[in-house]
């Protein structure tokens, strides 16, 4: 199991994956908005999305788990 975490504090602007999606290393799983800039969150691991722990519009902190891969 691997977790994809927010690398900055911001707001989830868009979720780019769904439960069951196959993710490769480097794929964008979400886009965060911080200080009027859009920052993609990329997976550091390959796997299948088993859980999405955020919603579009939700405020997140650096280190919060956004997506869980298995």
C-alpha positions in Angstrom: 0.0 0.0 0.0 1.3 3.5 -0.9 -0.1 6.9 0.0 0.1 10.0 -2.2 0.4 13.1 0.1 -0.1 16.8 -0.5 3.3 18.4 -1.0 1.9 21.9 -0.1 -0.9 23.4 1.9 -3.7 24.5 -0.3 -7.1 23.6 -1.7 -8.0 20.5 -3.8 -8.8 22.1 -7.2 -9.4 18.9 -9.2 -9.1 15.2 -8.6 -7.6 13.4 -11.6 -8.3 9.8 -10.7 -11.1 7.5 -9.6 -11.1 4.4 -7.3 -10.0 1.4 -9.4 -7.8 3.5 -11.8 -4.3 2.1 -12.6 -1.7 4.7 -11.7 1.9 4.8 -13.0 4.8 6.5 -11.2 4.7 10.2 -12.1 0.9 10.3 -13.0 -1.0 13.3 -11.7 -3.6 12.2 -9.2 -4.9 15.7 -8.1 -4.3 19.4 -8.6 -3.9 21.7 -5.6 -4.4 25.4 -5.7 -2.2 27.6 -3.5 -1.6 31.3 -3.8 -3.5 31.4 -7.1 -1.1 28.7 -8.6 -2.2 25.3 -9.7 0.2 22.6 -8.5 -0.1 19.0 -9.7 0.3 16.2 -7.2 2.1 13.2 -8.8 2.3 9.7 -7.5 5.7 8.4 -6.5 4.5 4.8 -6.9 2.6 2.7 -9.4 -0.6 0.9 -8.2 -4.4 0.8 -8.2 -6.4 3.6 -6.6 -8.1 2.0 -3.6 -9.2 5.1 -1.7 -9.6 8.8 -2.3 -9.3 10.7 1.0 -10.1 14.3 -0.3 -12.8 16.2 -2.1 -12.6 19.0 -4.7 -12.7 22.3 -2.8 -11.3 20.8 0.4 -8.5 22.5 2.2 -5.5 20.2 2.9 -2.2 20.6 4.7 1.2 19.6 3.6 1.6 15.8 4.4 -2.2 15.0 4.3 -2.9 11.8 2.5 -4.9 12.5 -0.7 -5.0 9.1 -2.4 -4.2 5.5 -1.3 -2.8 3.0 -3.8 -2.6 -0.8 -3.5 
